[in-house]
Amino acid sequence: MAELTTTARPYARAAFELAFADGQLDVWAQALGVLAAVCSDDKIAALIHSPTLTAGGKREMLQGLCGDQLNPKHQNFVQTLADNKRLALLPEINRLFLAFKAEQEKTLDVDVSTAFEMSAEWQAKLAEALSGKLMRRVSLSAHLDTSLLGGALIRAGDTVIDGSVRGRLAKLAEAMHA
């Protein structure tokens, strides 16, 4: 996974810098999302890895499947990836592009798992508190996790806040055994 990310990063960075310079971050995010979704299909992935198709054939196939959702700059990007045998990296390029975009826009997607249903009021309060703590505009996604005994498990990027009863009990047990 680390090698995949390392290989995809320069392409994602180039796409991000071009999109940012043109003021088209959302347009590029949408196009890369479409390309990543197409490349994630098992049959398409097999064709991308096929040695019988040329780089031009793979590019034409992808551009044909995406139709008018790709502008000329997106098509040039796909051509560059095809020429360098990097089309299989599109899902990772998309992931990295979205991370660069979120960093630029100071946004963060937060996933909250709770043992109980959270009201809209609680979700708003939690989003506001996390926004202040993380210094980002937070987009909160809450869902019920019946495997939790109580409390909540919050995932914000690389940060995990385990406020669940199970997590607290595990920390207590660890402290007792130390």
mmCIF file of the C-alpha atoms, coordinates in Angstrom:
data_MODEL
# 
_entry.id   MODEL 
# 
loop_
_atom_site.group_PDB 
_atom_site.id 
_atom_site.type_symbol 
_atom_site.label_atom_id 
_atom_site.label_alt_id 
_atom_site.label_comp_id 
_atom_site.label_asym_id 
_atom_site.label_entity_id 
_atom_site.label_seq_id 
_atom_site.pdbx_PDB_ins_code 
_atom_site.Cartn_x 
_atom_site.Cartn_y 
_atom_site.Cartn_z 
_atom_site.occupancy 
_atom_site.B_iso_or_equiv 
_atom_site.pdbx_formal_charge 
_atom_site.auth_seq_id 
_atom_site.auth_comp_id 
_atom_site.auth_asym_id 
_atom_site.auth_atom_id 
_atom_site.pdbx_PDB_model_num 
ATOM 1   C CA . MET A 1 1   ? 0.000   0.000  0.000   1.00 0.00 ? 1   MET A CA 1 
ATOM 2   C CA . ALA A 1 2   ? 2.817   2.409  0.833   1.00 0.00 ? 2   ALA A CA 1 
ATOM 3   C CA . GLU A 1 3   ? 4.454   1.770  -2.555  1.00 0.00 ? 3   GLU A CA 1 
ATOM 4   C CA . LEU A 1 4   ? 1.132   2.406  -4.304  1.00 0.00 ? 4   LEU A CA 1 
ATOM 5   C CA . THR A 1 5   ? 0.722   5.694  -2.453  1.00 0.00 ? 5   THR A CA 1 
ATOM 6   C CA . THR A 1 6   ? 4.307   6.712  -3.177  1.00 0.00 ? 6   THR A CA 1 
ATOM 7   C CA . THR A 1 7   ? 3.852   6.043  -6.890  1.00 0.00 ? 7   THR A CA 1 
ATOM 8   C CA . ALA A 1 8   ? 0.451   7.768  -7.075  1.00 0.00 ? 8   ALA A CA 1 
ATOM 9   C CA . ARG A 1 9   ? 1.395   10.881 -5.071  1.00 0.00 ? 9   ARG A CA 1 
ATOM 10  C CA . PRO A 1 10  ? 3.213   12.823 -7.843  1.00 0.00 ? 10  PRO A CA 1 
ATOM 11  C CA . TYR A 1 11  ? 0.273   12.326 -10.207 1.00 0.00 ? 11  TYR A CA 1 
ATOM 12  C CA . ALA A 1 12  ? -2.243  13.346 -7.554  1.00 0.00 ? 12  ALA A CA 1 
ATOM 13  C CA . ARG A 1 13  ? -0.128  16.390 -6.670  1.00 0.00 ? 13  ARG A CA 1 
ATOM 14  C CA . ALA A 1 14  ? 0.138   17.402 -10.343 1.00 0.00 ? 14  ALA A CA 1 
ATOM 15  C CA . ALA A 1 15  ? -3.619  17.054 -10.839 1.00 0.00 ? 15  ALA A CA 1 
ATOM 16  C CA . PHE A 1 16  ? -4.269  19.023 -7.654  1.00 0.00 ? 16  PHE A CA 1 
ATOM 17  C CA . GLU A 1 17  ? -1.901  21.852 -8.598  1.00 0.00 ? 17  GLU A CA 1 
ATOM 18  C CA . LEU A 1 18  ? -3.432  22.118 -12.069 1.00 0.00 ? 18  LEU A CA 1 
ATOM 19  C CA . ALA A 1 19  ? -6.982  22.070 -10.659 1.00 0.00 ? 19  ALA A CA 1 
ATOM 20  C CA . PHE A 1 20  ? -6.113  24.626 -7.975  1.00 0.00 ? 20  PHE A CA 1 
ATOM 21  C CA . ALA A 1 21  ? -4.442  26.965 -10.491 1.00 0.00 ? 21  ALA A CA 1 
ATOM 22  C CA . ASP A 1 22  ? -7.545  26.773 -12.712 1.00 0.00 ? 22  ASP A CA 1 
ATOM 23  C CA . GLY A 1 23  ? -9.947  27.124 -9.758  1.00 0.00 ? 23  GLY A CA 1 
ATOM 24  C CA . GLN A 1 24  ? -11.486 23.783 -10.694 1.00 0.00 ? 24  GLN A CA 1 
ATOM 25  C CA . LEU A 1 25  ? -10.970 21.593 -7.621  1.00 0.00 ? 25  LEU A CA 1 
ATOM 26  C CA . ASP A 1 26  ? -14.562 20.362 -7.605  1.00 0.00 ? 26  ASP A CA 1 
ATOM 27  C CA . VAL A 1 27  ? -14.550 19.620 -11.352 1.00 0.00 ? 27  VAL A CA 1 
ATOM 28  C CA . TRP A 1 28  ? -11.334 17.617 -11.047 1.00 0.00 ? 28  TRP A CA 1 
ATOM 29  C CA . ALA A 1 29  ? -12.581 15.824 -7.927  1.00 0.00 ? 29  ALA A CA 1 
ATOM 30  C CA . GLN A 1 30  ? -15.682 14.749 -9.820  1.00 0.00 ? 30  GLN A CA 1 
ATOM 31  C CA . ALA A 1 31  ? -13.720 13.609 -12.887 1.00 0.00 ? 31  ALA A CA 1 
ATOM 32  C CA . LEU A 1 32  ? -11.173 11.681 -10.824 1.00 0.00 ? 32  LEU A CA 1 
ATOM 33  C CA . GLY A 1 33  ? -14.021 10.119 -8.848  1.00 0.00 ? 33  GLY A CA 1 
ATOM 34  C CA . VAL A 1 34  ? -15.616 8.879  -12.062 1.00 0.00 ? 34  VAL A CA 1 
ATOM 35  C CA . LEU A 1 35  ? -12.286 7.563  -13.362 1.00 0.00 ? 35  LEU A CA 1 
ATOM 36  C CA . ALA A 1 36  ? -11.546 5.839  -10.044 1.00 0.00 ? 36  ALA A CA 1 
ATOM 37  C CA . ALA A 1 37  ? -14.984 4.229  -9.979  1.00 0.00 ? 37  ALA A CA 1 
ATOM 38  C CA . VAL A 1 38  ? -14.584 2.959  -13.535 1.00 0.00 ? 38  VAL A CA 1 
ATOM 39  C CA . CYS A 1 39  ? -11.094 1.596  -12.808 1.00 0.00 ? 39  CYS A CA 1 
ATOM 40  C CA . SER A 1 40  ? -12.329 -0.126 -9.643  1.00 0.00 ? 40  SER A CA 1 
ATOM 41  C CA . ASP A 1 41  ? -14.615 -2.375 -11.669 1.00 0.00 ? 41  ASP A CA 1 
ATOM 42  C CA . ASP A 1 42  ? -13.059 -5.851 -11.878 1.00 0.00 ? 42  ASP A CA 1 
ATOM 43  C CA . LYS A 1 43  ? -13.547 -6.214 -15.643 1.00 0.00 ? 43  LYS A CA 1 
ATOM 44  C CA . ILE A 1 44  ? -12.075 -2.775 -16.371 1.00 0.00 ? 44  ILE A CA 1 
ATOM 45  C CA . ALA A 1 45  ? -9.171  -3.405 -13.990 1.00 0.00 ? 45  ALA A CA 1 
ATOM 46  C CA . ALA A 1 46  ? -8.418  -6.629 -15.873 1.00 0.00 ? 46  ALA A CA 1 
ATOM 47  C CA . LEU A 1 47  ? -8.401  -4.722 -19.178 1.00 0.00 ? 47  LEU A CA 1 
ATOM 48  C CA . ILE A 1 48  ? -6.116  -2.035 -17.709 1.00 0.00 ? 48  ILE A CA 1 
ATOM 49  C CA . HIS A 1 49  ? -3.629  -4.750 -16.694 1.00 0.00 ? 49  HIS A CA 1 
ATOM 50  C CA . SER A 1 50  ? -3.979  -6.586 -20.007 1.00 0.00 ? 50  SER A CA 1 
ATOM 51  C CA . PRO A 1 51  ? -0.737  -6.699 -21.995 1.00 0.00 ? 51  PRO A CA 1 
ATOM 52  C CA . THR A 1 52  ? -2.682  -7.085 -25.251 1.00 0.00 ? 52  THR A CA 1 
ATOM 53  C CA . LEU A 1 53  ? -4.131  -3.547 -25.134 1.00 0.00 ? 53  LEU A CA 1 
ATOM 54  C CA . THR A 1 54  ? -1.900  -0.621 -26.052 1.00 0.00 ? 54  THR A CA 1 
ATOM 55  C CA . ALA A 1 55  ? -1.712  2.531  -23.937 1.00 0.00 ? 55  ALA A CA 1 
ATOM 56  C CA . GLY A 1 56  ? -3.818  4.304  -26.563 1.00 0.00 ? 56  GLY A CA 1 
ATOM 57  C CA . GLY A 1 57  ? -6.403  1.526  -26.502 1.00 0.00 ? 57  GLY A CA 1 
ATOM 58  C CA . LYS A 1 58  ? -6.659  1.692  -22.715 1.00 0.00 ? 58  LYS A CA 1 
ATOM 59  C CA . ARG A 1 59  ? -6.983  5.482  -22.834 1.00 0.00 ? 59  ARG A CA 1 
ATOM 60  C CA . GLU A 1 60  ? -9.697  5.309  -25.491 1.00 0.00 ? 60  GLU A CA 1 
ATOM 61  C CA . MET A 1 61  ? -11.565 2.659  -23.500 1.00 0.00 ? 61  MET A CA 1 
ATOM 62  C CA . LEU A 1 62  ? -11.520 4.756  -20.326 1.00 0.00 ? 62  LEU A CA 1 
ATOM 63  C CA . GLN A 1 63  ? -12.445 7.957  -22.094 1.00 0.00 ? 63  GLN A CA 1 
ATOM 64  C CA . GLY A 1 64  ? -15.252 6.160  -23.906 1.00 0.00 ? 64  GLY A CA 1 
ATOM 65  C CA . LEU A 1 65  ? -16.644 4.813  -20.651 1.00 0.00 ? 65  LEU A CA 1 
ATOM 66  C CA . CYS A 1 66  ? -16.477 8.228  -18.959 1.00 0.00 ? 66  CYS A CA 1 
ATOM 67  C CA . GLY A 1 67  ? -17.999 10.024 -21.935 1.00 0.00 ? 67  GLY A CA 1 
ATOM 68  C CA . ASP A 1 68  ? -18.456 13.769 -21.670 1.00 0.00 ? 68  ASP A CA 1 
ATOM 69  C CA . GLN A 1 69  ? -17.512 13.822 -17.971 1.00 0.00 ? 69  GLN A CA 1 
ATOM 70  C CA . LEU A 1 70  ? -13.877 14.398 -18.955 1.00 0.00 ? 70  LEU A CA 1 
ATOM 71  C CA . ASN A 1 71  ? -12.713 17.719 -20.341 1.00 0.00 ? 71  ASN A CA 1 
ATOM 72  C CA . PRO A 1 72  ? -9.559  18.011 -22.523 1.00 0.00 ? 72  PRO A CA 1 
ATOM 73  C CA . LYS A 1 73  ? -7.275  18.481 -19.482 1.00 0.00 ? 73  LYS A CA 1 
ATOM 74  C CA . HIS A 1 74  ? -8.688  15.350 -17.856 1.00 0.00 ? 74  HIS A CA 1 
ATOM 75  C CA . GLN A 1 75  ? -8.163  13.484 -21.120 1.00 0.00 ? 75  GLN A CA 1 
ATOM 76  C CA . ASN A 1 76  ? -4.534  14.658 -21.253 1.00 0.00 ? 76  ASN A CA 1 
ATOM 77  C CA . PHE A 1 77  ? -4.097  13.450 -17.674 1.00 0.00 ? 77  PHE A CA 1 
ATOM 78  C CA . VAL A 1 78  ? -5.495  10.042 -18.604 1.00 0.00 ? 78  VAL A CA 1 
ATOM 79  C CA . GLN A 1 79  ? -3.166  9.973  -21.630 1.00 0.00 ? 79  GLN A CA 1 
ATOM 80  C CA . THR A 1 80  ? -0.159  10.678 -19.391 1.00 0.00 ? 80  THR A CA 1 
ATOM 81  C CA . LEU A 1 81  ? -1.196  7.901  -17.012 1.00 0.00 ? 81  LEU A CA 1 
ATOM 82  C CA . ALA A 1 82  ? -1.716  5.492  -19.909 1.00 0.00 ? 82  ALA A CA 1 
ATOM 83  C CA . ASP A 1 83  ? 1.643   6.344  -21.476 1.00 0.00 ? 83  ASP A CA 1 
ATOM 84  C CA . ASN A 1 84  ? 3.380   5.702  -18.144 1.00 0.00 ? 84  ASN A CA 1 
ATOM 85  C CA . LYS A 1 85  ? 1.384   2.512  -17.433 1.00 0.00 ? 85  LYS A CA 1 
ATOM 86  C CA . ARG A 1 86  ? -0.202  4.088  -14.353 1.00 0.00 ? 86  ARG A CA 1 
ATOM 87  C CA . LEU A 1 87  ? -3.944  3.823  -15.073 1.00 0.00 ? 87  LEU A CA 1 
ATOM 88  C CA . ALA A 1 88  ? -4.337  1.282  -12.270 1.00 0.00 ? 88  ALA A CA 1 
ATOM 89  C CA . LEU A 1 89  ? -3.326  4.035  -9.842  1.00 0.00 ? 89  LEU A CA 1 
ATOM 90  C CA . LEU A 1 90  ? -6.476  6.095  -10.493 1.00 0.00 ? 90  LEU A CA 1 
ATOM 91  C CA . PRO A 1 91  ? -8.338  5.007  -7.312  1.00 0.00 ? 91  PRO A CA 1 
ATOM 92  C CA . GLU A 1 92  ? -5.291  5.931  -5.186  1.00 0.00 ? 92  GLU A CA 1 
ATOM 93  C CA . ILE A 1 93  ? -4.737  9.160  -7.139  1.00 0.00 ? 93  ILE A CA 1 
ATOM 94  C CA . ASN A 1 94  ? -8.368  10.057 -6.453  1.00 0.00 ? 94  ASN A CA 1 
ATOM 95  C CA . ARG A 1 95  ? -7.964  9.337  -2.723  1.00 0.00 ? 95  ARG A CA 1 
ATOM 96  C CA . LEU A 1 96  ? -4.827  11.477 -2.498  1.00 0.00 ? 96  LEU A CA 1 
ATOM 97  C CA . PHE A 1 97  ? -6.375  14.273 -4.574  1.00 0.00 ? 97  PHE A CA 1 
ATOM 98  C CA . LEU A 1 98  ? -9.350  14.402 -2.197  1.00 0.00 ? 98  LEU A CA 1 
ATOM 99  C CA . ALA A 1 99  ? -6.965  14.542 0.771   1.00 0.00 ? 99  ALA A CA 1 
ATOM 100 C CA . PHE A 1 100 ? -5.060  17.463 -0.816  1.00 0.00 ? 100 PHE A CA 1 
ATOM 101 C CA . LYS A 1 101 ? -8.387  19.185 -1.557  1.00 0.00 ? 101 LYS A CA 1 
ATOM 102 C CA . ALA A 1 102 ? -9.621  18.717 2.020   1.00 0.00 ? 102 ALA A CA 1 
ATOM 103 C CA . GLU A 1 103 ? -6.349  20.106 3.366   1.00 0.00 ? 103 GLU A CA 1 
ATOM 104 C CA . GLN A 1 104 ? -6.596  23.145 1.098   1.00 0.00 ? 104 GLN A CA 1 
ATOM 105 C CA . GLU A 1 105 ? -10.229 23.765 2.020   1.00 0.00 ? 105 GLU A CA 1 
ATOM 106 C CA . LYS A 1 106 ? -9.623  23.034 5.713   1.00 0.00 ? 106 LYS A CA 1 
ATOM 107 C CA . THR A 1 107 ? -12.373 20.426 5.776   1.00 0.00 ? 107 THR A CA 1 
ATOM 108 C CA . LEU A 1 108 ? -12.525 17.058 7.476   1.00 0.00 ? 108 LEU A CA 1 
ATOM 109 C CA . ASP A 1 109 ? -14.961 14.170 7.240   1.00 0.00 ? 109 ASP A CA 1 
ATOM 110 C CA . VAL A 1 110 ? -15.692 12.744 10.686  1.00 0.00 ? 110 VAL A CA 1 
ATOM 111 C CA . ASP A 1 111 ? -17.326 9.374  11.249  1.00 0.00 ? 111 ASP A CA 1 
ATOM 112 C CA . VAL A 1 112 ? -19.068 8.858  14.599  1.00 0.00 ? 112 VAL A CA 1 
ATOM 113 C CA . SER A 1 113 ? -20.225 5.431  15.745  1.00 0.00 ? 113 SER A CA 1 
ATOM 114 C CA . THR A 1 114 ? -22.504 5.458  18.776  1.00 0.00 ? 114 THR A CA 1 
ATOM 115 C CA . ALA A 1 115 ? -24.365 2.914  20.832  1.00 0.00 ? 115 ALA A CA 1 
ATOM 116 C CA . PHE A 1 116 ? -27.469 5.093  20.610  1.00 0.00 ? 116 PHE A CA 1 
ATOM 117 C CA . GLU A 1 117 ? -29.162 7.313  18.034  1.00 0.00 ? 117 GLU A CA 1 
ATOM 118 C CA . MET A 1 118 ? -27.755 10.848 18.082  1.00 0.00 ? 118 MET A CA 1 
ATOM 119 C CA . SER A 1 119 ? -30.232 13.664 17.654  1.00 0.00 ? 119 SER A CA 1 
ATOM 120 C CA . ALA A 1 120 ? -29.560 16.376 15.086  1.00 0.00 ? 120 ALA A CA 1 
ATOM 121 C CA . GLU A 1 121 ? -28.933 18.800 17.964  1.00 0.00 ? 121 GLU A CA 1 
ATOM 122 C CA . TRP A 1 122 ? -26.224 16.546 19.454  1.00 0.00 ? 122 TRP A CA 1 
ATOM 123 C CA . GLN A 1 123 ? -24.654 16.041 16.049  1.00 0.00 ? 123 GLN A CA 1 
ATOM 124 C CA . ALA A 1 124 ? -24.506 19.806 15.523  1.00 0.00 ? 124 ALA A CA 1 
ATOM 125 C CA . LYS A 1 125 ? -22.937 20.343 18.965  1.00 0.00 ? 125 LYS A CA 1 
ATOM 126 C CA . LEU A 1 126 ? -20.372 17.596 18.368  1.00 0.00 ? 126 LEU A CA 1 
ATOM 127 C CA . ALA A 1 127 ? -19.515 18.964 14.909  1.00 0.00 ? 127 ALA A CA 1 
ATOM 128 C CA . GLU A 1 128 ? -19.045 22.449 16.385  1.00 0.00 ? 128 GLU A CA 1 
ATOM 129 C CA . ALA A 1 129 ? -16.826 21.151 19.200  1.00 0.00 ? 129 ALA A CA 1 
ATOM 130 C CA . LEU A 1 130 ? -14.724 19.079 16.793  1.00 0.00 ? 130 LEU A CA 1 
ATOM 131 C CA . SER A 1 131 ? -14.426 22.025 14.392  1.00 0.00 ? 131 SER A CA 1 
ATOM 132 C CA . GLY A 1 132 ? -12.946 24.123 17.174  1.00 0.00 ? 132 GLY A CA 1 
ATOM 133 C CA . LYS A 1 133 ? -10.648 21.368 18.398  1.00 0.00 ? 133 LYS A CA 1 
ATOM 134 C CA . LEU A 1 134 ? -9.408  20.262 14.965  1.00 0.00 ? 134 LEU A CA 1 
ATOM 135 C CA . MET A 1 135 ? -9.457  23.752 13.406  1.00 0.00 ? 135 MET A CA 1 
ATOM 136 C CA . ARG A 1 136 ? -11.308 22.441 10.352  1.00 0.00 ? 136 ARG A CA 1 
ATOM 137 C CA . ARG A 1 137 ? -14.819 22.649 8.941   1.00 0.00 ? 137 ARG A CA 1 
ATOM 138 C CA . VAL A 1 138 ? -16.240 19.286 9.981   1.00 0.00 ? 138 VAL A CA 1 
ATOM 139 C CA . SER A 1 139 ? -18.682 17.191 7.999   1.00 0.00 ? 139 SER A CA 1 
ATOM 140 C CA . LEU A 1 140 ? -20.148 14.728 10.492  1.00 0.00 ? 140 LEU A CA 1 
ATOM 141 C CA . SER A 1 141 ? -21.511 11.307 9.607   1.00 0.00 ? 141 SER A CA 1 
ATOM 142 C CA . ALA A 1 142 ? -23.141 9.500  12.528  1.00 0.00 ? 142 ALA A CA 1 
ATOM 143 C CA . HIS A 1 143 ? -24.376 5.942  12.592  1.00 0.00 ? 143 HIS A CA 1 
ATOM 144 C CA . LEU A 1 144 ? -25.565 3.392  15.103  1.00 0.00 ? 144 LEU A CA 1 
ATOM 145 C CA . ASP A 1 145 ? -23.192 0.580  16.084  1.00 0.00 ? 145 ASP A CA 1 
ATOM 146 C CA . THR A 1 146 ? -24.996 -2.029 18.151  1.00 0.00 ? 146 THR A CA 1 
ATOM 147 C CA . SER A 1 147 ? -21.709 -3.746 19.039  1.00 0.00 ? 147 SER A CA 1 
ATOM 148 C CA . LEU A 1 148 ? -20.796 -0.783 21.266  1.00 0.00 ? 148 LEU A CA 1 
ATOM 149 C CA . LEU A 1 149 ? -21.904 -1.064 24.882  1.00 0.00 ? 149 LEU A CA 1 
ATOM 150 C CA . GLY A 1 150 ? -22.143 2.697  25.270  1.00 0.00 ? 150 GLY A CA 1 
ATOM 151 C CA . GLY A 1 151 ? -20.362 5.912  24.397  1.00 0.00 ? 151 GLY A CA 1 
ATOM 152 C CA . ALA A 1 152 ? -18.962 6.779  20.983  1.00 0.00 ? 152 ALA A CA 1 
ATOM 153 C CA . LEU A 1 153 ? -16.078 6.062  18.633  1.00 0.00 ? 153 LEU A CA 1 
ATOM 154 C CA . ILE A 1 154 ? -14.952 9.066  16.563  1.00 0.00 ? 154 ILE A CA 1 
ATOM 155 C CA . ARG A 1 155 ? -12.747 8.777  13.476  1.00 0.00 ? 155 ARG A CA 1 
ATOM 156 C CA . ALA A 1 156 ? -11.432 12.022 11.998  1.00 0.00 ? 156 ALA A CA 1 
ATOM 157 C CA . GLY A 1 157 ? -8.782  11.344 9.377   1.00 0.00 ? 157 GLY A CA 1 
ATOM 158 C CA . ASP A 1 158 ? -5.870  9.681  11.164  1.00 0.00 ? 158 ASP A CA 1 
ATOM 159 C CA . THR A 1 159 ? -7.256  10.613 14.581  1.00 0.00 ? 159 THR A CA 1 
ATOM 160 C CA . VAL A 1 160 ? -9.386  8.132  16.514  1.00 0.00 ? 160 VAL A CA 1 
ATOM 161 C CA . ILE A 1 161 ? -11.101 9.132  19.744  1.00 0.00 ? 161 ILE A CA 1 
ATOM 162 C CA . ASP A 1 162 ? -12.373 6.067  21.556  1.00 0.00 ? 162 ASP A CA 1 
ATOM 163 C CA . GLY A 1 163 ? -14.982 7.215  24.044  1.00 0.00 ? 163 GLY A CA 1 
ATOM 164 C CA . SER A 1 164 ? -16.776 3.882  24.021  1.00 0.00 ? 164 SER A CA 1 
ATOM 165 C CA . VAL A 1 165 ? -17.362 1.874  27.170  1.00 0.00 ? 165 VAL A CA 1 
ATOM 166 C CA . ARG A 1 166 ? -15.485 -1.056 25.625  1.00 0.00 ? 166 ARG A CA 1 
ATOM 167 C CA . GLY A 1 167 ? -12.487 1.198  24.875  1.00 0.00 ? 167 GLY A CA 1 
ATOM 168 C CA . ARG A 1 168 ? -12.450 2.593  28.380  1.00 0.00 ? 168 ARG A CA 1 
ATOM 169 C CA . LEU A 1 169 ? -12.657 -0.894 29.880  1.00 0.00 ? 169 LEU A CA 1 
ATOM 170 C CA . ALA A 1 170 ? -9.758  -2.028 27.679  1.00 0.00 ? 170 ALA A CA 1 
ATOM 171 C CA . LYS A 1 171 ? -7.652  0.934  28.875  1.00 0.00 ? 171 LYS A CA 1 
ATOM 172 C CA . LEU A 1 172 ? -8.524  0.132  32.486  1.00 0.00 ? 172 LEU A CA 1 
ATOM 173 C CA . ALA A 1 173 ? -7.550  -3.532 32.006  1.00 0.00 ? 173 ALA A CA 1 
ATOM 174 C CA . GLU A 1 174 ? -4.287  -2.490 30.371  1.00 0.00 ? 174 GLU A CA 1 
ATOM 175 C CA . ALA A 1 175 ? -3.493  -0.154 33.242  1.00 0.00 ? 175 ALA A CA 1 
ATOM 176 C CA . MET A 1 176 ? -4.220  -2.884 35.783  1.00 0.00 ? 176 MET A CA 1 
ATOM 177 C CA . HIS A 1 177 ? -1.881  -5.358 34.021  1.00 0.00 ? 177 HIS A CA 1 
ATOM 178 C CA . ALA A 1 178 ? 0.967   -2.870 33.662  1.00 0.00 ? 178 ALA A CA 1 
# 
